[in-house]
């Protein structure tokens, strides 16, 4: 029996191995630490450490349980074991896969020999070779993965409760996710503190004469009287000039441009150099995620999901790797394909070898490349693969082939032009250009430049005329141009991955889950491609920085990765290291973690010292702070000795909160705009702005306290009744709504009547996402808000007789809010529609709601496609009939002397 991790791999490998093998899938991990108290076995429920799932007093022994959803799978595997004579554990070839293999061995306890089977691509030659080259389990790799799992559990279970008590319930902390959040928050702080500076220069269009090709070319003023003209990089983040450059203002630039009109100019210098660009290394996990993000606009999670499908279906090699090396057969395949497609001139005489020392590198697998000893071109697989998977395969194929191609060659030229203005200033203009004479690998692949980072693509050309020193030129036009410095760009997923990699934090195989986690937790949201931190993230990071600084220190976190690597290499003791991390230790303790004093002590000492109000206050202006409250962030300041508050819009990025916007928000009275008194109840009705939009409500009087009786226990004051509220309809505003309109809203929900057949009440209600009917748990959308007051029982019964539709009943008839391009996966046009739950993108098959930061007007085709892809990934897979399993061969009689022993199990003290 061969056990792999996924059903897709199992089906494919079964075809390669034939009827003598039974291939089963574990579907990932079968065991884990308890997720909650309900998961803890009865015999451990009384233990103090059971909630943690790790016995910290007994060598940090983990408490593993078979996860509830995997109990039936374990039963299937145990049943299948009865008819086999050997077990091959063929889980993924990394630490996680090694750990899954160990859990399978420890749980199933086979009575037959067990070996480890490893492969890096799913092709028949690779699988056959793996069967012929079996090995034992690597216990050091298992220890390394287990130590990480225990470490993350200790970190999360000790630090997260601090956030619950001091910031907000249901928050979480993580060894890497908290550091990633800190990186994003730190960049937003830089943007908030940034002071823009303005500066001017002169753009000139030079004319080299009729004999020159090209005749005209652009240049820019770079010096006046020998002093360099300031550009953006000469200003600091405080807006001040930080160099000896001269900063031109508008008046000076315009005056100088006028003084240069018609003046003689001449070439002061010409410098020409050969240009060479070597090809990029083949993809490893992190560079694939970065480039797919830049070129295809894929999120890291979307990239990994697509790469997983390509790997499982045999199109690419294993997707989790830190290596850029290629096997000899892969090098030959790439060179052969490059020669066939582009010619001999495009293939160098010697194969290219790539080695890259990656900080905290994990497994030294081969780079990510097309599978097999000969590569299939994208055109050859077009009928089998489409959408995201095709685009990602094409990217991997291009990069792999280009990596074995010749250098790009060309020429770069720099020209400086000098002259004297009519007012006497000596001026210098400069320009540069590049001409590619031989494209080499650029014929196959050009890496994409990050939009926010700027820069020039490797294949960009800018031709300049052949000029000589002293040659006269004229200025065909002189245009003064004003500029403003920009704050540092927000991180995108690709640039955040690069930052994590550069700092040595986390693993390439975990970057996708890290970025997904910080978004799912509400710490970070997307505005276009940029990652924007929430105010909650500011509070969480502030708490960790001030009270648990070591835990979010970049160098400290990277050092932990090094120490965990030492455990994987067998040079550091797992138990001793965990003890130092959790309890602290003396100077002889191993690792930087122990020297930090121990996590448990750190949490215990700091918890009571943390001032929750101080932590949840983020100063933004001299007299204004953002407070993170239980129900979200809000603005607060003191006016005339009293606190003044204002709600903050959910989709306003922190660095875009200006003093002008703050004043506008403060101008909306928190007590609401009084509309008058309800003639029936006598209560005042007010219109307010809330976190989820404008609404009307009634002001209820405070309940009277019960009279005190002498000698009796004081009675509790009655609970204050909940006031009626109603969201404003579209087109209504708090400034203009009338008392009559407000009372109509407060009359909802309206009882329409009772269903004649079931007797259930039918009500008309206005929800956050629009008007609807409700009968028990069955809701049906109404076409417009006016129907809330006019729909009759007969009409409601008729609506319930119709088949239930997703979205608004009138969605098909309603014109879309905006039309987009074609979805690369479904090949169908995408549109934005307005649904009961707000605007959403659809291709006619899949619907995906727009997220925080997405707007109908600005959403791009790439972002819409990403939302649809994520929605498809979350949709439950259609049930398939189980494939017929080939009958297992009967156990062969074995001689005791030749019978293999099962792989060694871990010592009890370690488990």
Secondary structure, DSSP 4 states (H G I P E B T S, - for coil): -EEES-HHHHHHHHHHH-TT--EEE--S-SEEE-SSGGGS-GGGTT-TTTTTTEETTTTTEE-EEE-GGGHHHHHHHHHHHTT-SEEEE---SSHHHHHHHHHHHHHH--SSEEEE---SS-SHHHHHHHHHS-B---HHHHHHHHHHHHHHHHHHHHHHHHHHHHT-TT----TTHHHHHHHHHHHHHHHHH----EEEEEEEEEE--TTSSSSEEEEEEEEETTEEBP-GGGB-TTS-B-SS-B-B-HHHHHHHHHHTTT--EEEEEEEEEEEEEPPPPPB-HHHHHHHHHHHS---HHHHHHHHHHHHHTTSBS-S--------HHHHHHHHHHHHHHH-GGGS-SS--------TT-----PPB-BSSSSPPPHHHHTTT--HHHHHHHHHHHHHHHHTTSPPEEEEEEEEEEEEE-TTS-EEEEEEEEEEEEE-GGGGT--PPPPTTT----TT--B------TT-EEEEEEEEEEEEE--PPPPPBHHHHHHHHHHHT-S-GGGHHHHHHHHHHTTSEEEETTEEEE-HHHHHHHHHHHHHSGGGG-HHHHHHHHHHHHHHHTTSS-HHHHHHHHHH---TTSSHHHHHTT-HHHHHHHHHTT--HHHHTEEEEETTEEEEEETTEEEEEEEETTEEEEEE--TT--GGG--HHHHHHHHTS-TT-EEEEE-TTT--EEEEEEETTEEEEEEEPPPPPPPPP-TTSPPPPPPPPPPPPEEEPPTT--TTT--HHHHHHHHTPSEEEEE-TTT--EEEEEEETTEEEEEETTEEEE-SSTTHHHH--HHHHHHHHHSPP-SS-TTTTTSPPSEEEEE-TTT-SEEEEEEETTEEEEE-SS-EEE--TT--TTT--HHHHHHHHHHHHHHSPPPP-PPPPPPPPPPPPP--GGGPPPPPPPPPGGG-
